Amino acid sequence: AQSVTQLGSHVSVSEGALVLLRCNYSSSVPPYLFWYVQYPNQGLQLLLKYTSAATLVKGINGFEAEFKKSETSFHLTKPSAHMSDAAEYFCAVSGPGGAQKLVFGQGTRLTINP
Amino acid sequence: DTGVSQDPRHKITKRGQNVTFRCDPISEHNRLYWYRQTLGQGPEFLTYFQNEAQLEKSRLLSDRFSAERPKGSFSTLEIQRTEQGDSAMYLCASSLSSPAGGEGYTFGSGTRLTVV
């Protein structure tokens, strides 16, 4: 079975500050890991994904995440927050290869203070 | 192509009524997924189609839920005898490959169901 835990349901940072959203996973098989963003009244959009290649993954909008097997973590970072980054962020895990199902965490709401 | 479309965007229904939602995927995508998202939670997998074949169903999908994808194009999700616990956002996604491949999933904006 696979699961994801996002530490902190709500994170608030100042504009220009570092963004750090935490995700820890549990998986009995080598995981594929994802970060999605959801803006109000919209569907989820893929930010980045880890699929067993480079452990440091760069995504859209300046976000990146690092896969750390020893810590079973896949934290999302952005060096400098922008007001437009305010949204709900979801970490997700799937199995390798042709696994179809994503298991999502409960989400972290990111608020940016001016 | 304008992405994944879901209809309606909002649905309010009385407990015990049946409801049906529609999802139109990106035309070249052969895989289609339904997820359910309740307030303050991440999406939960319901079911998955490859073309017209329903290949996986979650235990969350009780007997009151049925999904179809005739001709491998649009899909419908029907809930019979709705209960207040069915109130949620129902998300549809489509893809050309598994979530880890290519562009991954493209999600629609969802149908928000409120059962009163």
Interface residues (C-beta under 8 A of the other chain):
Chain A: V4 S9 Y32 F34 N41 Q42 G43 L44 Q45 L46 K49 T51 F90 A92 S94 P96 G97 G98 A99 Q100 K101 L102 V103 F104 G105 Q106 G107
Chain B: V4 R31 Y33 G40 Q41 G42 P43 E44 F45 Y48 L55 E56 L91 A93 S98 P99 A100 G101 E103 G104 Y105 T106 F107 G108 S109 G110
